[in-house]
Amino acid sequence: MAGMLRMRRSRGVASGILLVLLGLWGALIAFIGPSFHYAYTPDTAWTYTTARLWLEILPGAATFLGGILLIGSNGRHIAGFGALLAAASGAWFTLGTVLSPLWNHNVPLGGSPASATVVMRIAEQLGFFTGLGVVIVCIASFAFGRIVSLAPEVDEIGPPLLAPSSDETMPIER
């Protein structure tokens, strides 16, 4: 049974690296984005708020951890957990601002895009929450599908059965 859960470590490396980078982006963009005029309110660099903790830092850290689990695991169960963790955090990036009024007295957390132009406001919404979450869910689901769908790599117990070669004669009964 343990052999059926094994997989090559390289199966989750590419998607794991992407998830690690996206997790870092999601957790840090709120703090470094204002330096480049790419921000949500409050639009000052390195300003901590509870909304940033719940909507950006924690899902970014969960995506990062899921990517690390995908990179370093040679077991399907651990890699699968990493992919599911990353997918859940990507869903939280996408839906967190929409669902936040449920626990915040009918006020959405996360603030609003700080740019003046419509195009930059859309880019901020996509880069901070919605687009980032969708990309994370896609990569994590591809990784999870690959982990689950590939045949298990089981070591052979003995030598393979060989068919008799053509120069060996087999007795024929009459």
PLY file of the C-alpha trace (Angstrom):
ply
format ascii 1.0
element vertex 174
property float x
property float y
property float z
element edge 173
property int vertex1
property int vertex2
end_header
0.00 0.00 0.00
2.80 2.43 0.85
4.33 1.87 -2.57
1.11 2.94 -4.25
1.32 6.36 -2.56
4.85 7.01 -3.80
5.53 9.27 -6.75
8.53 10.87 -8.34
9.46 14.07 -6.59
9.69 15.89 -9.92
5.93 15.56 -10.59
5.01 18.59 -8.49
8.08 20.76 -8.85
6.98 23.09 -11.67
3.53 23.77 -10.25
5.03 23.97 -6.75
7.49 26.67 -7.80
4.70 28.66 -9.45
2.55 28.36 -6.33
5.43 29.47 -4.10
5.95 32.57 -6.27
2.22 33.36 -6.38
1.97 32.90 -2.61
4.83 35.35 -2.09
3.15 37.79 -4.48
-0.20 37.52 -2.70
1.26 37.96 0.77
3.68 40.79 -0.05
2.04 42.88 -2.79
-0.08 44.77 -0.25
3.09 45.89 1.52
5.38 46.67 -1.43
2.78 47.64 -4.08
2.21 51.19 -2.78
5.86 51.97 -3.54
4.98 51.44 -7.24
1.53 53.13 -7.13
-0.16 49.72 -7.21
-2.23 49.51 -4.06
-5.46 49.06 -2.17
-6.40 51.44 0.61
-4.56 52.16 2.85
-2.10 52.97 0.09
1.02 53.31 2.21
3.84 50.78 2.07
4.34 48.34 4.95
1.07 49.21 6.70
-0.45 46.28 8.57
-4.21 45.89 8.94
-6.39 43.00 10.04
-7.94 42.93 6.58
-4.50 42.37 5.05
-3.90 39.54 7.49
-7.14 37.68 6.66
-7.36 38.45 2.94
-3.73 38.53 1.80
-1.12 37.33 4.30
-2.79 34.10 5.45
-3.91 32.91 1.98
-0.51 33.88 0.58
1.22 31.87 3.31
-1.10 28.90 2.68
-0.35 29.03 -1.06
3.38 29.22 -0.28
3.13 26.21 2.06
1.12 24.24 -0.52
3.80 24.94 -3.12
6.57 23.84 -0.74
4.67 20.60 -0.04
4.37 19.97 -3.79
8.05 20.63 -4.38
9.42 18.52 -1.55
7.05 15.58 -1.37
7.47 12.15 -2.88
4.20 10.91 -1.38
0.88 11.40 -3.11
-0.98 12.13 0.11
1.30 15.01 1.14
1.53 16.45 -2.37
-2.25 16.14 -2.75
-2.74 17.97 0.55
-0.40 20.73 -0.66
-2.37 21.10 -3.89
-5.69 21.19 -2.03
-4.34 23.73 0.46
-3.18 25.96 -2.38
-6.51 25.60 -4.19
-8.44 26.54 -1.03
-6.26 29.58 -0.48
-6.71 30.62 -4.11
-10.46 30.36 -3.65
-10.10 32.51 -0.54
-8.17 35.14 -2.52
-11.05 35.22 -4.99
-13.99 35.06 -2.59
-12.62 36.58 0.63
-13.53 40.18 -0.16
-17.00 39.11 -1.30
-17.69 37.04 1.84
-16.06 39.41 4.35
-19.27 41.40 5.09
-20.64 38.26 6.75
-18.38 38.76 9.78
-17.53 42.47 9.47
-20.90 44.14 10.16
-21.89 44.28 6.46
-18.73 46.15 5.46
-16.36 44.50 2.96
-12.77 44.11 4.13
-9.80 44.84 1.95
-10.47 48.47 1.10
-10.76 49.71 -2.46
-8.31 50.11 -5.32
-6.25 53.26 -4.82
-5.68 54.25 -8.46
-7.58 56.99 -10.23
-7.98 55.36 -13.65
-10.44 52.57 -14.37
-7.83 50.38 -16.07
-5.49 50.52 -13.06
-8.37 49.86 -10.63
-9.24 46.73 -12.61
-5.55 45.71 -12.71
-5.34 46.14 -8.93
-8.48 44.06 -8.34
-7.16 41.30 -10.59
-3.59 41.39 -9.24
-4.50 41.54 -5.58
-7.49 39.23 -5.34
-9.63 37.87 -8.18
-7.12 37.11 -10.92
-4.50 35.92 -8.46
-6.96 33.52 -6.85
-8.15 32.11 -10.15
-4.59 31.46 -11.34
-3.70 29.76 -8.04
-6.79 27.54 -8.20
-5.97 26.58 -11.81
-2.35 25.65 -11.09
-3.26 23.78 -7.90
-6.05 21.85 -9.62
-3.74 20.87 -12.49
-1.19 19.64 -9.94
-3.83 17.73 -7.98
-5.21 16.14 -11.14
-1.75 15.04 -12.19
-1.03 13.56 -8.77
-4.29 11.64 -8.65
-4.52 10.47 -12.26
-1.07 8.99 -12.84
-0.58 5.30 -12.23
1.25 4.36 -9.03
4.94 3.60 -9.27
5.33 0.21 -7.62
8.63 -1.62 -7.48
8.68 -4.99 -9.19
8.84 -7.91 -6.78
10.67 -10.33 -9.02
12.05 -10.62 -12.53
9.51 -10.20 -15.29
8.15 -13.32 -16.90
9.89 -14.01 -20.17
8.35 -15.64 -23.17
10.36 -18.53 -24.59
12.70 -17.48 -27.34
12.25 -18.76 -30.86
15.30 -21.08 -30.77
14.02 -23.03 -27.79
12.02 -26.00 -28.87
8.90 -26.90 -27.01
7.81 -30.54 -27.00
4.71 -31.11 -29.00
2.34 -33.79 -27.79
0.67 -35.99 -30.33
0 1
1 2
2 3
3 4
4 5
5 6
6 7
7 8
8 9
9 10
10 11
11 12
12 13
13 14
14 15
15 16
16 17
17 18
18 19
19 20
20 21
21 22
22 23
23 24
24 25
25 26
26 27
27 28
28 29
29 30
30 31
31 32
32 33
33 34
34 35
35 36
36 37
37 38
38 39
39 40
40 41
41 42
42 43
43 44
44 45
45 46
46 47
47 48
48 49
49 50
50 51
51 52
52 53
53 54
54 55
55 56
56 57
57 58
58 59
59 60
60 61
61 62
62 63
63 64
64 65
65 66
66 67
67 68
68 69
69 70
70 71
71 72
72 73
73 74
74 75
75 76
76 77
77 78
78 79
79 80
80 81
81 82
82 83
83 84
84 85
85 86
86 87
87 88
88 89
89 90
90 91
91 92
92 93
93 94
94 95
95 96
96 97
97 98
98 99
99 100
100 101
101 102
102 103
103 104
104 105
105 106
106 107
107 108
108 109
109 110
110 111
111 112
112 113
113 114
114 115
115 116
116 117
117 118
118 119
119 120
120 121
121 122
122 123
123 124
124 125
125 126
126 127
127 128
128 129
129 130
130 131
131 132
132 133
133 134
134 135
135 136
136 137
137 138
138 139
139 140
140 141
141 142
142 143
143 144
144 145
145 146
146 147
147 148
148 149
149 150
150 151
151 152
152 153
153 154
154 155
155 156
156 157
157 158
158 159
159 160
160 161
161 162
162 163
163 164
164 165
165 166
166 167
167 168
168 169
169 170
170 171
171 172
172 173
